[in-house]
Amino acid sequence: MDTPTDALITEKLKNAPQDILDRVVGYVDALIEPAKKPFVLTSEQQNILDSQVYGNKSNYIDADALFDDLKSKHAL
């Protein structure tokens, strides 16, 4: 099945060197491959992470505001 997207990609890559094509194929494979965790969390670690992710956002400080505050406080 040819789509406009297929035609566009084919046109853009028709004269590309093999190393570029290999990189594109690797990129596409990474996009469609299911996400894999490169690590395993203990139950306790997962609970801590969940509590942070789903916690009250008002407990957090804006990173830009914190950075600006630190710069002015330490004359940077």
N, C-alpha and C positions, 0 to 999 in steps of 0.2 A: 504494500500500500504506500503510494507516494503522497506526501503531504507537502505543503509549502515549506515547512520546516526542514523536511528531508532534502528538498531541492536546494534550499539556502545553504545547509551544511555541506552538501555535496559540492556545490559551486565554490564555497570558500576553501574547501580542503582538496580540490582536485589537483592542484599543483604543489601541495605541501610536501616537504621532505618526510621521509619515513619516521624520523625521530619525533617530529611534530605529531604525526598520526598516532604513534605509540603513546604519546602523552595524552592525546585526546581520548583514546580508547581507555587508558588508565583512569582518566577523570570521569568518564561516563560509567565505568565499572564501579568506581567509588560512590557515585551518586545513586546508583540503583541497588547497591549492596546493602543489606540490612545493617543498621548500626550495631557495632559490637563494643562492649565495654572492655577496655584493655586491663581491667582490674576487677576485683571482687571486694565488696564492702561487707563488713560484719553487720549483723542486725543492729547493733548499737550505733555504728557509724551511719547506717542508712536512716535510722530514726532521727539522729542529729541533723543529717542533711535534709530530710523531709520537714523537720520543724523549722529549719531556716528558709527553705524554699516556700513553704506554705504559711510562714509566720506573718505577723503584723508588719506591714511595710513602713508604718510610721516609726518603727524602732530603728530604721536605717537612716544614715546620713548621706546626702547627695555627694558623690565623689568629687564633682567639680567644685562645690562649695567648700568641702573639706580641704581640697588642694589650695584653693584661693586663700582660705583662712590660715593654713600653714605657711604659705608664702609670705603673707603679710606679717604673721606673728614672728617669723624668723628672718625677716628682711631679705628674702631671696629674690 
